[in-house]
């Protein structure tokens, strides 16, 4: 009996270092296993976590596909576009800009890192420097 207990204790101690051990009572018998017991809170939590992980992966995939679709629909900036349209274009919003208010209205210069510039007059593109 002591020998059996020693073997069982040794196996359990090795099992604990390898992963979790769950003590389940099935049909009146105590069973030790490496997975949660049927109907247990631990099993419910693992299933819920797995579902949440799968939903998160699906959502990330969907967001990526939407972003790629939106990027493919973006246009190059062109004369007549508004500041909002240019911001959503292939160039996007600039790293810096400058504004001048005069009697003729508002003038904006958008400066991009690549050296490109867009000149707006009263919110519309009037000049593009590539």
N, C-alpha and C positions, 0 to 999 in steps of 0.2 A: 504494500500500500504506500509506504514511504517512497519507494522507487517510482511508482506511478505519479505521485504528487510532485516529486522532483522533476520528472520529465515534463509534466504538464506546466509547472511553474517556469521551467526553462523555455519551453515553447512560447508561453505567454510573454515572457520578457523579451524574446527575440521579435515577436509579433508587434509589441508596443513600439519598438524602435523602428520598425518598418512602416507602421501606420496605425490607425485607430482600431481598437477592438471593441466590439459591441456585444453586450450581454443581452440575449433575447430569451424569452420564455415562449416556447412553441409547443402546444399540446401538453402543457405541464412539465416540459423538459427544459432545462437551462442549456442554451447553446451559445457558444462564443464564435463570432464571425467578424470578418473585416468589412462588412457593409452594414448600414443601419437596418434595424429590425422592421419587418413589414408593419405598416400602420403607425410607426413611431413619429414623434415630432422631428427627430433628426432626419428621417427619410423625407418627410414633407418639406423641410427646409432645404435639403439638397436638391430635390426636384424643383422647388421654387427658384433656387439660385441658378440651376441649369437653364430653366425657362427664361429667366431674366437675362442671362448671358447671351442666349440665342437671340432674344429680342433686341438686345443692344447691338449685336453683330448685324442683324438685318437692318436696323435703323442707320447704322454707320454706312452700310452698303448703299442704302437708298439715298442718303445725304450726298455721298460721293457721286452717285449717278446723276443726281439733280445738279450738282455743282459742275460736273463735266458737260452736261447738256447746256447749262447756262453759259459756260465758257465758249462752247462751240457756236453759240448764237450771237456772241458779242461782235460788234462791228468796229472798224477802224474809225477814229475821230474824223469828222468832216465838217466843212463850212456849214453853218446854220444850226448845228447841234446846240442843245442847252448844256449848262454845267452838269446837270444831273445825268444827261445822256452820255456825256464824255466820261463822267465818273464810272459809269457802267460799261464803258467801251473797253477795248483791248488794252488801252493805255492805263485805265483806272484813274484814281485820284493822285495828284502830284505829291511830291515830298515837301515842296514849298510853293508859295504863291505870293503875289503882291497885288494890291488894289489901289486904284486912284479914282476919287470922286471928283467930277468936274461939271461944268455947265452942260456938257454933252452927255452926261450920265456916268455910269459906273464902268470902269475898265479893269479887267483882271488879266494877269499873266500867270499861267500855271507853268512851273519849272519842274522838269523831270530830270532824274539822275543821268539819263543818257544824253543830256544836252538838248533834248527836244523841248519845245515850248508851244503853248496854245494861248492865243490872245482872244479874250472875250470882250465884246462891247454890249453892255446892257443885257448880259446873261446869254448871249449867242456867240458862237465861234465865228470870228471874222478872219483869223489868220492862224496857220499851223506851220511851225518850223521843225523840220525833221532833221 
